[in-house]
Amino acid sequence: MTDAIIRKATVRLVDGRLRPMLKVQPTGIESGFSKRRTLRAEWVSTEHARLVLSGVASKN
């Protein structure tokens, strides 16, 4: 898993269904055993992404 910045959001037609897609730019912060070889931007499906907002704290 890696942290990334969302650069663009769109939908694509895949197998007759609209799929939400994100263009993400990895930040270089990893949480795995092997490091990424490159930090190039890539398109990923939203089912492979998790949104984490920085600087947001719950107010109890």
SULCOR-V82167 format. One record per residue. N is the residue number from 1. OMEGA is omega in whole degrees, 0 to 359 (* if undefined). Layout:
# SULCOR-V82167
n=N omega=OMEGA
n=N omega=OMEGA
This chain:
# SULCOR-V82167
n=1 omega=180
n=2 omega=174
n=3 omega=180
n=4 omega=177
n=5 omega=179
n=6 omega=180
n=7 omega=184
n=8 omega=176
n=9 omega=181
n=10 omega=172
n=11 omega=178
n=12 omega=177
n=13 omega=181
n=14 omega=180
n=15 omega=177
n=16 omega=180
n=17 omega=176
n=18 omega=180
n=19 omega=175
n=20 omega=182
n=21 omega=178
n=22 omega=170
n=23 omega=185
n=24 omega=177
n=25 omega=179
n=26 omega=180
n=27 omega=182
n=28 omega=177
n=29 omega=186
n=30 omega=172
n=31 omega=181
n=32 omega=183
n=33 omega=181
n=34 omega=181
n=35 omega=175
n=36 omega=179
n=37 omega=183
n=38 omega=179
n=39 omega=180
n=40 omega=178
n=41 omega=181
n=42 omega=174
n=43 omega=177
n=44 omega=175
n=45 omega=181
n=46 omega=177
n=47 omega=177
n=48 omega=183
n=49 omega=175
n=50 omega=183
n=51 omega=176
n=52 omega=180
n=53 omega=179
n=54 omega=176
n=55 omega=180
n=56 omega=179
n=57 omega=177
n=58 omega=181
n=59 omega=181
n=60 omega=*
